[in-house]
Amino acid sequence: MAGTGWVAVIPVKRLGTAKSRLRGAVAPARHAELALAMLRDTVAAVLDTAAVAELLVVTDDPDAAGAVAELGARPVPDHPAAGLNAALRHGADTVAGLSHPRVVLAGDLPALRPEELAAALSAATTAPPPPARADGRAFVADAAGTGTVLLAAPVGVPLGPRFGPGSAGEHAASGARPLAGEWPGLRQDVDTPADLRAVLALGAGAFTCGLLRSLGQTEDCAGSGAPAR
């Protein structure tokens, strides 16, 4: 991959059905608010990353679309409406286009720091040592090592997303190169209440911390350094 000016893409389900395994972390009536707060923190960190020229959020949820637009991202309707990988291909390869380097990220990374994303994007541009069988794409596995939180594709190369169970192995098998940096805030997505506790220990962003404080669920939520906009 060469150059800067990454176009980032984040897919977002309708908030009412998102993060089903996280249910119970907050009162049922506030579940969608938690999903939206984590998305806002993720978006804020991505937009504060200098190498990112634009952020597209592929979603049909009007609340999510409005919130990310207020932060400076561009909401894109999920016209394929055919699942996560189709939404990512639509955002990265069709809307952004192959003339740009593209990076797709999970939308539940509330402890993400801009410097972590910048380091990962820099690593993605570094050619791997021989023998190299990668096709130019690169990915970052989640904290568990089995999922994927980031997939990057260079100019001219289709994204080729394979998100789903065991996606880290699927992406590696497809020719994408795993990136080895620690980047704890980037790797820690939130699928379960235990993941949320891990994020709070790392330092969640202002939106997530603010919501949890308002619910009386945490008094010492350390900020991630990604300010609310």
Buried (B, 14 or more C-beta within 10 A) or exposed (E): BEEEEBBBBBBBBBBEEBBEEBEEBBEEEBBBBBBBBBBBBBBBBBBBBEBBBBBBBBBBBEBBBEBBEEBBBBBBEBEBEEEBBBBBBBBBBEBBEBEBBBBBBBBBBBBBBBBBBBBBBBBBBEEBEEEEEBBBBBBBBBBEEEBBBBBBBBBEBEBBBBBEEEBBBBBBEBEBBBBEEEBBBBBBBBBBBEBBEBBBEBBBBBBBBBBBEEBEBBEEBEBBBBEBE
